[in-house]
Amino acid sequence: MNREILRIAIPNIISNITVPLMGIASTVIAGRVAGSDGATTIGALSIGVAIFNFIYWNCSFIRMGTSGLTAQAFGAEQHKEYTLMLWRAVVVALGVGVVAFALQWPIGEFSLWFMSTGDAVSDEMISQYFYTRIWAVPAGIMLFAFNGWLTGMQNAVVPMAVAIMVNIIHIIFSYLFAIVGSWGLEGIALASVVAQWTGVVVTVAIIVVMYRKRLVVVDWHEIVDLESMKKFFSINSDIIVRTFCLVAVYTFFTKASADMGDKNILAVNTILLQLFTLFSYMNDGFAYAAEALTGRFIGARDGVSLRKCIKLCVVWCFVVSFIYVGVYIGWWRDIFSMLVDSSNNNSAELIAVAEQYIGWVIAIPIACALPFVMDGIMVGATRSRIMRNSMVWSSVCYFALLYGTGWLIGNNAIWLAFTSFMFLRGVFQYFMSNRLKDIYSEADR
């Protein structure tokens, strides 16, 4: 079972970890853009990225909904059903991507107004970043669909290879456009466009080559079958609410940081959040393993394997969490120093500010060990309602802490609220699933 878990987890860890590494690389490049001090450019990038996180993460329901249903069809050896799931995911992703692109002006203007920081960062820089990167959105949403389907098919290697390729392309072109070409943040945004569309083309080619003999011919009316699409959207509607809450938390994390009125705090919170994201994407690899294997064992009605899989996934997540705690305790200053330009006058100030809040980043891995794997279990079991309800209540607690303690403890309130939010997600899901007994019963039928 450990081999099965690691077979899916390790490629996903590698592919996941390239995402924060890309974010870190973008932060490093933004901090070295000519003609701007590092804190201002990093702050503008963080706000621009937060806007796109809001768009992308609200579309991640396509990946999650596709993954669980595909995994169950794979476990039950229903070839036609997982073929239909691929087409349904593509149709939905394409539709959502086109709508998001068509509504770029109202989305962009509202986002720029909502996230405006006054003098803290340049609104013009954020605007240029947004209206350039928006061209990558349809491709990014399509990649959600493909990755969800491939995960459900127990294939973690293709998403890993594509993710590595996409992020390497992004880093290379970010440097070429932003530094060599002197296009600043607009160059980093354009690099996203090139990288994501390349990823779509390559993924389509790989799926055609690898799966053309396993996929069956289906009729268009079967793809858009009312009952099947109703089930797909029923699951996804819960995930949409869940993801909206998650994105709201991350968005208000950045907004609250910007509202502090100190560009150094905004820059430090951005970098420290990157360190947390580096950990979260590592643990998400085991969440993906739990997701794929939970769906597979439920589809195969294999309760013994399901129980063993879930227990081992939980153990692996805690192991990773303790490793990160050790790394952050011992080397946070060295890691942080790599992300700021030592030639900038305010680099020493940024490190001094980070020292005040680094304790939160050290504590978060332990608080977050359970929620990641619980998310994977719920996706695989298609228990989307539990995901939705747990996220709603966790978000309520987050905003209560954020605005209830902000006046008293300042920036610590942002981190207190965020850490509590992550911890409560796992606790709520555990008890809402009757301590996982309801999940086990799915495979015992």
N, C-alpha and C positions, 0 to 999 in steps of 0.2 A: 504493500500500500504506500509506503514511503517513496518507492520508486515511481509509482503512478502520480503521486502528489508532486514530486520534484520534476517529473517529466513535463508537467504543465506549468508548474510554478517558476522554475528557473528561466525558461525562455520569456515568460511574462515579466519576471523581475528585470531581466536584461532590457526588454523593450520598454517597460515602464520607467526604468531608471534613466533612460535616455531623454524622457520628457523633462524632468527637473534639471537634468544636466544641460538640456537645450535652454531652459529658462535661466540657469546660472550663466551659461555662455552668453546669452542675450544681455543679461544684467552686466556682465563684465564688459561686453562690447559697448553697451549704452553708456557705461561709466567712462569710456575712453573716446566718446565722440568729440571731435574737434569743435572748439568754440562754445562748449558748455561745461559747467562744473558737474561732477559726477552725481551728486545728490539730486539735482534738478532733473537730469536726464533719466536716472533710475526711477525717480518718482513718477515722471510722465509715462515711462514704460509700464510701471506697475499698474497705473490706472487704465492704460490701454489694454493690457492683458486681462485685467479684471472685467472689463466690458466684454471681451471675447469669451472669457470663462463663463460669463452669464449666458451668452448665446450657446456655446458648445455644451456646457454641462446640462442645460435645459433640453438638449437634444440627445443626451446620453441614454435616454430611455430606449432609444432604438437599439443600442448595443445590448443593454440589459434584457429587454424583452425578447430579443432575438436569441440571445445566448441560452436562456433557460428552456425555452420551447424547443430549440434545436437540439439541445443536449438530451432532453427527454425523448425526442423522436429518434435520435441516434441510439440511445440505450435500448429502445424498443425495436430497433432495426426497421423503422418506417421510412424507407428511402424516398417515397413520394412526398411525405410530410416535410422532411428537411429540405427537399428541393423547393417546395412551396414557400418555406420560411425564408430561403435566400431571396426569392423573387419579391416576396412581400416586404422584406427589409429594404431592398433596393428601391422599390416603388415609393415607400414611405420616406426614405432618406432623401431621394431625389426631389420629392414634392416639398418637403420641409426646407431643403437647401435653397430651392428656387424662390420660395416665399420669403425666406430670411434675406436673400439677396435683393429681391424686389422691394422690400420694405427698409432698405438700408438707410434712407434719409430720415424717416421718423425715428427709427431705432437709434441711429447715430446722434441725432440732435437731442433726443431725450437723454441718452446716456451721457453726452457731453455736458448737458445742463445739470444732471443729477450728480455727476462726479466732479463738477467744477470745484477747484480749490482756491480760486482767486489768485493770489500772488505766489502760492507755494510752488506751482509748476506751470508750464506754458500750455494753455488750452489749445493753442495753434498746433503745437507738437502732437498732442493727443489726437486732434482732428485729422491731421495728416496720416498718423498711424492707422486710425480707424478706417478711413475711406480707401486706404490702400489694401489693408489686410482683409477687408470684407470680401474681396474676390476669391479668397481661399475658403470661405465658409461652406459652399456647396460640397467641395472636395472633402473637407474635414468631417462633415456629417455622413458622407458616403463611406468614409473609412470606419466610422462607428458601426455601420451596418455590416460591412465585410468582417470586421474584427469580432463582432458578436457572433456571427454565423460560424466563423472558423473556430472560435473558442468552444461553441456548442458541439462542433465536430471533433473536439478533443485535440485540435491542432493549434499549438502555441508557437510553433517554429516560424510559420509564415508571418503572423503579426509581428513577431520579434524582428525578423529580417527586414520587413518593410519599415518598422518603426526606427530601427537603426539607420537605414538608408535615408528616410525622411529627415531625421534630426541631424545627420551629418551634412546633408544638402543644405538644411536650414542654417547651420552654423557657418559653413563655408560661404554661402551667399550673403549671410548677414555681415560677415567681415568684409567681403568684396564690395557690397553695396553701401554699408554704413561707414566703414573706415576708409577703404581705398577709393570708393566713388564719392565719399563725403556727402551721402544722402541722409545721414543721421537715422532717426527712428523710422522714417519712411523706408529706408533701405532694409531695416530689420523686418518690417511688415511685408515688403515685396519678397523677401526671402521665404516667408511663410507661404506665399502664393505659389512660388515655384516648387517648393518642397512638397506641399500637400497634393497638388495636382499630379506630380510625378508619382506619388504614393498610390493614387487611385489607378493610374494606368498600369503600374507594375502589379498591383493586387489583382486586378481583373485578369491580366495575362496569366498569373500564377494559378488562379482558381480554374480558369479554362483548361490549362495544361494538366493540373493535378486531379480535378474532379469531373471532367467531362464524361468519364465512363461510369461514374457512380450516380450522377444526376439523371433524372428521368424527364421525359417530355411532359410538360403540363400545359393545360389550357388557360388562357387569360381569365376566363370566368372562374376557374378554380383558385387562381391567385387572389382575386378580389371577392371571393365567396363571403357573403354577408356574415354568416355565423363565425367563420374563422377569423375574419378581420375584427369582428366584435370582441372575440376573445383576446386577440392581439392588442387591441386598443384598451380593453378593460384592464389588462395587466399594465399596459404602458401609461394609462391615465393616473394610476397610483404612483408609478415611478416618476411621472412628470411632476406631481405634487412634491414627492420626496426630493427630487433633484432641484426643484425651484427653491425649496427651503435651504438646501445645501448651498446653492449659488448665492442666495440672499445672505447667508452667514459670511461667506467669503467676501462678497461685495461690500458688506457693511464693515467687515474687518478692515478693508483698504480705505473705505470712506471715513471710518472713525479715526484711522491713522492719519489721513489727510486733514481731518477736521481739528486735529491737535494743533495745527498751525505751525508745526516745526518740521522743516524738510528733512532734518536729520532723523527724527523719529519715523517719518514716513519711509525713508530709505532703509533704516535699520529693521523696521518691521517687515519690509519687503524681503530683505535678505534672510532674516530669521525664518520667515515663512517658507522661503526656498529650502532651508535646511530641514524644516518639518516635512515639506513636500517630498524631499529626497527619501526620507524614511517611509512616508505613506505609500509611495509608489513601490517600494521594496515589499512592504507587507501586503500590498494589493496583489502581488504575484500569487501569494497563497490564497487570497480571497478568490482569485480567478480559478485556482485549482479546486477550491471548495465549490465554486459555482458550477464548473464543468462536471465534476465527479458527483456532486449531489444530484444534479439533473439526470446524469447517466444512470446512477444506481436506483433512483426513483423510477425511471423509465423501465429498468430491468427488474424492478421489484426485488432488489437485493438489500434487505435491511441490515444484514450483518456487515456488509462492506460499507454501507452508508454510515453506520455508527463509528466504525473504525476510522473512516476517512475524516469525519468531522472532528473527532478527538485529536487526531494527529495534526490536522490543520491548525487547531487552536494552539497546540504545543509549539508548532513551528512559528506561529505569529509571536508568541511570547519570547521565544529564543531570539528572534530578530530584534524585538523591542529592547531586550537587555543588551544586546550587542551595540545598538545605537546609543543607548544611555552611556555605555562605557566610552564610545568614540567621542561623543559630545563633551563628556566631562574632561577627557584628556586632551582633546585637540580642537575645541571649538574656536579658539583664538586663531589658530593656524588656518583653519578652513575659512573663517570669516575674512581674514586678511587677504586671502586669495581672491575674494570677490570685490574688493575695493582697490582703487588705483592709489598706490602709496605716494604717487607724485602729486595728488590733489592735496590742497591745504587742509581740507576738512577730514582726511582719512583717520587721523588720530581721534578726532571728535566722534566719528562714527563708531569706532571700536570702544571708546569710553561709554557711549550711550548703550551699545549692545551689551556691555558687561552688566548693566543694570537689569536686563531682561532675559539673559541667556538661561536662567534657571527654568523658565517656562518651557523652552525648547528641550531641555534635558528631561523634564517631567512628562512631557506629552507622549513620548513613545509608550510608556507604561499605561497611561490612560487610554491610549488608542489601540492597544493590542487586540482587544475583543471586537470592537465595532467593525473592523475591516473584514474579518473572517465571517462575522454574522451577516454582513451584507451579501457575501458570496453564497452563503447557505440559503438565504432567503431568495436570491435571484434564481439559483438552481432549482429550488422547490416551487418557484413562481408564487411565493407568498408576498406579493407586492403590497398588500394592504398593511401587513405588519411593518414593512419598510416605511410606508407612508406615515402611519400613525406614530411610530417611534421618532421619525424625523420631525414631525410637527411638534410633538411635545418637547423634544430636545431643543428645537429652535425657539420655542416660547421661553424656555429656561435661559437660552443664550441672550436673547434681547433683554430679558428682565435683569440679568447680571450686568450686561453691557451698559445699559442706561441707568440702572439702579445704583451702580457702584462707581461709575465713571467720574462723577463729581468729587468722589472721595479719594480714589487711588490712581486716577489718571490713566496712563498707558497700561498699567498693570490690569486694569479692568478689561481691556481688550483681550489680553491673554488669558485671564481668569475665565472669561465668558467662553472663549474658544476652546480651552482645555476641557471645561465642564461639558460643553456641547458634544465634543467627541466621545467623552467617557459615557455620557448618558445614552447615546445612541446604542451602544452595545448592551447596556443594562436593560433598556426598554425592550429591545428585540428578544433578548433571552427570556424575559418573563412573559412577554406577549405571545411567544410561541410555546407557552406552558413548559418552560425550561427545555425546549427542543423536542419534547415528546410528540407534539403535533407534526413535526417534520419527519420523525422516525416512523410515525404511523402511515405516512404516504407510501413508504416502501414495503410496509408489512401487509398491504391489502392483497 
